[in-house]
Amino acid sequence: MPQTDHLKTDCSKCAALCCLALAFDKGRDFAFDKNPGEPCRNLSGHSCAIHDRLEQEGFRGCVAYDCMGAGNRVVQEVFGGLTWRDEPRLARVMTEAFAAMREMHRRIDMLRVAGTFPLQPPEDQARREFLARLEQHRWSGPELNEFEMGLALEIDIFFHGIRKHLPDDLAEEWLD
């Protein structure tokens, strides 16, 4: 059985977490201001009412955004299919879990990219072990809350250790 690619976004398995959690300012990419934790006024249930014409309506930022699978993983894995629409009390904790999962998925992406560089065998082994921990574990809300202070920090230290193998622009983006 093939392993799931956790970085593949599947909005049909999400609950429009990006449309709840993220903030944006009116300007070139968004037609109005939206605060974090405030559902987008274009939401209809868990779907965007203007999805087929986002760019024409002034939402190029929405078109460009990709949560890298964090939303679907939070809804399906962490909350077992429950949603903030069905259980409004879950809005805050789902938003927090979404933020943590986005950070985790960012690190998964970085660890995958790091595998394309000439790492020493112990470095590559550490990279693969971190990747396995992130991808093969079923995450709970409390574990995601602890991710930033634990495993995420370990991975960030690992990236500083392999900095010499990274192109300067990538090292700057990842480590600054």
C-alpha positions as MATLAB code, in Angstrom:
seq = 'MPQTDHLKTDCSKCAALCCLALAFDKGRDFAFDKNPGEPCRNLSGHSCAIHDRLEQEGFRGCVAYDCMGAGNRVVQEVFGGLTWRDEPRLARVMTEAFAAMREMHRRIDMLRVAGTFPLQPPEDQARREFLARLEQHRWSGPELNEFEMGLALEIDIFFHGIRKHLPDDLAEEWLD';
ca = [
       0.000    0.000    0.000;
       1.563    3.359   -1.003;
       2.279    5.842    1.763;
       0.206    9.014    1.867;
       1.986   12.166    0.749;
       1.190   14.416    3.697;
       2.146   17.515    1.706;
      -0.622   16.999   -0.844;
      -3.467   19.411   -0.233;
      -6.966   17.957   -0.463;
      -9.512   20.676    0.318;
     -12.331   18.110    0.190;
     -10.907   16.546    3.366;
     -10.432   19.868    5.147;
     -12.822   22.261    6.858;
     -11.646   25.502    5.259;
      -9.107   26.002    8.054;
      -7.134   28.480    5.964;
     -10.329   30.515    5.534;
     -10.720   30.609    9.312;
      -7.197   30.751   10.688;
      -5.336   33.087    8.369;
      -5.446   36.867    8.355;
      -5.077   39.100    5.330;
      -5.065   42.783    4.540;
      -6.984   44.507    1.781;
      -4.662   45.273   -1.090;
      -3.310   43.802   -4.274;
      -3.942   40.178   -3.243;
      -7.113   40.476   -1.154;
     -10.310   42.484   -1.659;
     -10.936   43.101    2.063;
      -9.320   42.758    5.492;
      -9.778   39.595    7.532;
      -8.625   38.931   11.082;
      -7.146   35.587   12.207;
      -9.812   33.301   13.650;
     -12.561   35.109   11.759;
     -14.275   33.019    9.073;
     -13.903   34.527    5.604;
     -17.135   36.132    4.466;
     -16.873   34.188    1.195;
     -17.295   30.867    2.999;
     -20.387   28.817    2.388;
     -20.164   25.865    4.759;
     -16.655   24.522    4.221;
     -16.403   25.794    0.657;
     -15.568   29.097   -0.938;
     -18.627   30.608   -2.600;
     -16.412   32.404   -5.141;
     -13.740   29.714   -5.625;
     -14.193   29.588   -9.400;
     -13.632   33.353   -9.699;
     -11.244   34.167   -6.833;
      -8.793   36.060   -9.007;
     -11.495   38.163  -10.685;
     -12.958   39.023   -7.247;
      -9.578   40.262   -5.986;
      -8.286   37.205   -4.100;
      -5.041   36.330   -5.866;
      -3.594   35.516   -2.438;
      -6.116   32.708   -2.013;
      -5.297   31.333   -5.453;
      -1.575   31.293   -4.617;
      -1.935   29.812   -1.126;
      -1.212   26.129   -0.472;
      -1.302   24.773    3.080;
       0.774   21.801    1.890;
      -1.806   19.361    3.252;
      -1.854   20.750    6.789;
      -5.595   21.425    6.772;
      -6.698   18.020    5.579;
      -4.270   16.303    7.964;
      -5.529   18.297   10.965;
      -9.191   17.603   10.205;
      -8.773   13.921    9.353;
      -5.889   12.816   11.570;
      -5.997   15.075   14.610;
      -9.764   15.627   14.858;
     -11.064   12.441   13.238;
     -13.207   14.315   10.705;
     -14.789   16.727   13.201;
     -14.949   20.349   12.092;
     -15.219   23.777   13.647;
     -18.444   24.367   11.699;
     -20.112   21.326   13.255;
     -18.509   21.905   16.671;
     -17.879   25.673   17.033;
     -15.968   25.102   20.300;
     -13.245   23.462   18.180;
     -12.455   26.622   16.184;
      -9.627   27.828   18.439;
      -7.958   24.440   18.957;
      -8.262   23.560   15.269;
      -6.712   26.910   14.360;
      -3.799   26.243   16.724;
      -3.365   22.706   15.393;
      -3.437   24.048   11.819;
      -0.638   26.533   12.598;
       1.505   23.814   14.175;
       0.831   21.361   11.339;
       1.781   24.019    8.772;
       5.120   24.406   10.575;
       5.573   20.646   10.632;
       4.783   20.349    6.933;
       7.206   23.164    6.172;
       9.907   21.140    7.889;
       8.906   17.968    6.026;
       9.330   19.890    2.781;
      12.704   21.235    3.914;
      13.900   17.760    4.981;
      12.894   16.357    1.589;
      14.767   19.125   -0.209;
      17.810   18.604    2.055;
      17.976   15.038    0.736;
      19.002   16.417   -2.664;
      22.214   17.913   -1.237;
      25.528   16.084   -0.662;
      24.998   15.225    2.998;
      27.407   12.990    4.878;
      25.927    9.527    5.685;
      25.254   10.372    9.375;
      23.602   13.649    8.339;
      21.395   11.894    5.810;
      20.503    9.231    8.372;
      19.429   11.951   10.828;
      17.435   13.654    8.048;
      15.623   10.407    7.215;
      14.885    9.728   10.888;
      13.381   13.198   11.355;
      11.318   12.739    8.207;
      10.023    9.359    9.386;
       9.060   10.820   12.780;
       7.087   13.626   11.148;
       5.397   11.576    8.445;
       4.697    8.244   10.123;
       3.355    9.449   13.447;
      -0.371   10.103   13.978;
      -0.407   13.482   15.671;
      -2.724   14.570   18.456;
      -3.575   18.130   19.463;
      -1.371   18.069   22.595;
       1.567   16.651   20.617;
       1.218   19.400   18.031;
       1.231   21.975   20.841;
       4.559   20.575   22.025;
       6.027   20.245   18.524;
       7.438   23.796   18.323;
       9.363   23.524   21.601;
      10.627   19.998   21.049;
      11.040   18.261   17.734;
      10.856   21.445   15.642;
      13.769   22.884   17.610;
      15.789   19.674   17.122;
      15.177   19.855   13.369;
      16.145   23.529   13.256;
      19.418   22.699   15.031;
      19.976   19.919   12.480;
      19.511   22.441    9.647;
      22.108   24.741   11.189;
      24.471   21.753   11.279;
      24.075   21.032    7.558;
      24.185   24.687    6.515;
      27.481   24.110    4.678;
      25.674   21.821    2.206;
      22.895   24.286    1.379;
      22.996   26.988   -1.303;
      23.395   30.416    0.321;
      19.918   31.652   -0.642;
      18.249   28.519    0.732;
      20.308   28.574    3.933;
      19.326   32.191    4.455;
      15.625   31.441    3.873;
      15.603   28.395    6.165;
      17.825   29.629    8.965;
      17.233   33.353    9.372;
];
